[in-house]
């Protein structure tokens, strides 16, 4: 008597991917394709360590979050808004997350009174002047640079498309550039997840920044 093993299409694709040392497509929670199994395991290890640190923080651990640790960063922002809405008895539909500016040069060890601190942010396509706290022309020696800790806080907004209904996000003498905040993998790979935008002070005209596709990327290191 002979026995034959029949794979379902999903199981066949799973076995085929593992046999070629590739991460199965259904394991890729981000907008990534053709990821190596080794790279996927490294990413998962980083994510698990980061999330465990957020769940069971130590006194020495910085009170900041890396968006790259979350499979769905938009859901993380939604939780931030809901937490603030419960504590202030406000409607979550009247809130939005805005940048409160650059908070610290080094990682803080005390949580903000509202919102969250974001760390592990990179500025792509431009440079950052730490002394002036603004975007400047790109340095010839590098194409990316580190950003300091950014404070994202909930603000009450008026749900209207009228220009007069927009909320002033930040008080500064410099013009602000709504810099796209992306979540992705390694530099050079596909970065396709647009999370939100950060209003950052800039000494460079907005048209030039848009032409160069300047953005902020959150990477889990």
C-alpha positions as CSV (number, residue, x, y, z in Angstrom):
1,X,0.0,0.0,0.0
2,X,1.3,3.4,-1.0
3,X,0.6,6.6,0.8
4,X,0.6,10.0,-0.8
5,X,0.9,13.4,0.9
6,X,-1.2,16.1,-0.7
7,X,-0.4,19.7,0.2
8,X,-3.0,22.4,0.1
9,X,-2.0,25.4,-2.1
10,X,-1.2,27.5,1.1
11,X,0.9,24.7,2.6
12,X,2.7,24.1,-0.7
13,X,3.6,27.8,-0.9
14,X,4.7,27.8,2.7
15,X,7.0,24.8,2.1
16,X,8.3,26.2,-1.2
17,X,9.2,29.5,0.5
18,X,11.0,27.9,3.4
19,X,12.8,25.5,1.1
20,X,14.2,28.5,-0.8
21,X,15.0,30.3,2.5
22,X,12.4,32.9,1.9
23,X,9.8,34.2,4.3
24,X,6.3,33.2,3.3
25,X,4.3,36.1,1.9
26,X,1.6,35.7,4.6
27,X,4.3,36.2,7.3
28,X,5.2,39.6,5.9
29,X,3.0,41.9,8.0
30,X,4.5,45.0,6.3
31,X,4.5,46.1,2.7
32,X,7.5,43.9,1.9
33,X,8.1,41.3,-0.7
34,X,10.7,38.6,-1.3
35,X,12.2,38.9,2.2
36,X,14.9,36.4,3.1
37,X,14.0,34.0,6.0
38,X,17.2,35.1,7.8
39,X,16.3,38.8,7.5
40,X,12.7,38.1,8.6
41,X,13.9,36.3,11.7
42,X,16.2,39.2,12.6
43,X,13.4,41.7,12.2
44,X,11.0,39.6,14.3
45,X,13.6,39.3,17.1
46,X,14.0,43.1,17.1
47,X,10.3,43.6,17.2
48,X,9.7,41.1,20.0
49,X,12.5,42.7,22.1
50,X,11.1,46.2,21.5
51,X,7.5,45.3,22.3
52,X,8.5,43.3,25.5
53,X,10.4,46.4,26.6
54,X,7.3,48.5,26.1
55,X,5.2,46.0,28.1
56,X,7.6,45.5,30.9
57,X,9.7,48.7,31.1
58,X,12.7,49.0,33.4
59,X,13.6,52.3,35.3
60,X,16.6,52.6,33.0
61,X,14.7,52.2,29.8
62,X,13.9,55.4,27.8
63,X,10.3,56.4,27.6
64,X,10.1,56.6,23.9
65,X,8.7,54.4,21.1
66,X,9.9,53.3,17.7
67,X,7.1,53.0,15.2
68,X,9.1,50.4,13.3
69,X,8.3,48.0,16.1
70,X,4.6,48.0,15.3
71,X,3.0,46.1,12.5
72,X,0.3,48.7,12.2
73,X,1.6,52.1,13.3
74,X,-1.7,53.8,12.6
75,X,-3.3,51.6,15.2
76,X,-0.7,52.7,17.7
77,X,-1.6,56.3,17.1
78,X,-5.3,55.4,17.5
79,X,-4.5,53.9,20.9
80,X,-2.6,57.1,21.9
81,X,-5.7,59.2,21.0
82,X,-8.1,56.8,22.8
83,X,-6.0,56.8,25.9
84,X,-6.0,60.6,26.0
85,X,-9.7,60.8,25.2
86,X,-10.5,58.6,28.2
87,X,-8.3,60.6,30.6
88,X,-9.8,64.0,29.5
89,X,-13.4,62.9,28.8
90,X,-13.2,64.1,25.2
91,X,-14.4,62.6,22.0
92,X,-11.7,60.7,20.2
93,X,-13.2,62.0,16.9
94,X,-12.3,65.5,17.9
95,X,-8.6,64.7,18.4
96,X,-5.6,64.4,16.1
97,X,-2.0,63.6,16.7
98,X,0.3,66.6,16.0
99,X,4.0,67.1,16.6
100,X,4.8,69.1,19.7
101,X,8.3,69.7,18.3
102,X,11.7,68.3,19.1
103,X,11.7,67.2,22.7
104,X,15.1,65.9,23.7
105,X,18.5,65.3,22.2
106,X,18.9,62.2,24.2
107,X,16.3,59.6,25.1
108,X,14.0,60.8,28.0
109,X,13.3,58.6,31.0
110,X,10.1,60.3,32.0
111,X,6.9,60.0,29.9
112,X,5.2,63.2,28.7
113,X,2.0,64.4,30.4
114,X,0.2,63.6,27.1
115,X,1.1,61.9,23.9
116,X,4.3,59.9,23.3
117,X,7.9,60.4,22.4
118,X,9.2,58.9,19.2
119,X,12.8,57.7,18.7
120,X,14.8,56.1,16.0
121,X,13.8,58.6,13.4
122,X,15.9,59.3,10.3
123,X,15.7,62.3,8.0
124,X,16.1,61.4,4.4
125,X,17.0,63.9,1.6
126,X,18.0,66.7,3.9
127,X,20.0,67.5,7.0
128,X,19.0,68.6,10.5
129,X,20.6,71.5,12.4
130,X,20.5,70.5,16.0
131,X,21.4,74.0,17.2
132,X,18.7,75.8,15.3
133,X,16.2,72.9,15.4
134,X,15.3,73.0,11.8
135,X,15.8,71.3,8.4
136,X,18.8,72.5,6.4
137,X,20.4,71.8,3.1
138,X,21.6,68.2,2.6
139,X,25.2,67.6,3.6
140,X,27.4,66.3,0.7
141,X,28.9,63.6,3.0
142,X,25.7,61.9,3.9
143,X,22.2,61.4,2.5
144,X,20.4,60.6,5.8
145,X,20.8,61.9,9.3
146,X,19.4,61.1,12.8
147,X,16.6,63.2,14.2
148,X,16.3,63.9,18.0
149,X,13.4,62.6,20.0
150,X,10.1,64.0,18.7
151,X,7.1,64.6,20.9
152,X,3.7,63.7,19.4
153,X,0.8,64.9,21.4
154,X,-3.0,64.8,20.9
155,X,-4.7,68.1,20.1
156,X,-8.3,69.0,19.8
157,X,-9.2,70.0,16.3
158,X,-12.2,71.3,14.4
159,X,-13.4,68.8,11.8
160,X,-13.7,71.2,8.8
161,X,-12.0,71.6,5.5
162,X,-12.1,75.4,5.7
163,X,-8.6,76.8,6.0
164,X,-9.6,78.9,9.0
165,X,-10.4,75.7,10.9
166,X,-6.8,74.5,10.9
167,X,-5.1,74.3,14.2
168,X,-1.8,75.9,14.8
169,X,0.5,73.0,15.3
170,X,3.6,74.6,16.5
171,X,4.8,78.1,17.5
172,X,8.0,79.0,15.6
173,X,9.5,81.9,13.7
174,X,10.4,79.5,10.8
175,X,8.1,78.1,8.2
176,X,6.9,74.6,8.8
177,X,7.2,71.7,6.4
178,X,4.7,68.8,6.7
179,X,7.3,66.1,6.4
180,X,5.9,62.6,5.5
181,X,6.6,60.1,8.3
182,X,7.2,56.6,6.8
183,X,7.8,53.2,8.3
184,X,9.9,50.8,6.4
185,X,12.8,48.3,6.4
186,X,16.4,48.8,5.6
187,X,17.6,51.8,3.6
188,X,17.5,51.1,0.0
189,X,14.5,48.8,0.3
190,X,10.8,49.5,-0.2
191,X,9.4,52.1,2.1
192,X,5.8,52.4,1.3
193,X,3.9,52.9,4.6
194,X,2.9,56.5,5.1
195,X,1.8,56.9,8.7
196,X,1.3,60.7,9.1
197,X,3.2,63.9,8.6
198,X,5.5,65.8,11.0
199,X,5.4,69.7,10.9
200,X,9.1,70.5,11.2
201,X,10.7,73.9,11.1
202,X,12.7,74.4,7.9
203,X,15.3,76.8,6.5
204,X,14.9,75.3,3.1
205,X,12.0,76.3,0.8
206,X,9.1,73.9,0.8
207,X,9.2,73.5,-3.0
208,X,12.8,72.2,-2.8
209,X,12.0,69.7,0.0
210,X,9.0,68.3,-2.0
211,X,11.2,68.1,-5.2
212,X,13.8,66.1,-3.2
213,X,11.1,64.0,-1.6
214,X,12.4,64.7,1.9
215,X,10.8,62.4,4.5
216,X,11.2,61.0,8.0
217,X,11.6,57.3,8.3
218,X,11.2,55.2,11.4
219,X,13.6,52.2,11.5
220,X,13.8,49.6,14.2
221,X,17.5,49.0,15.0
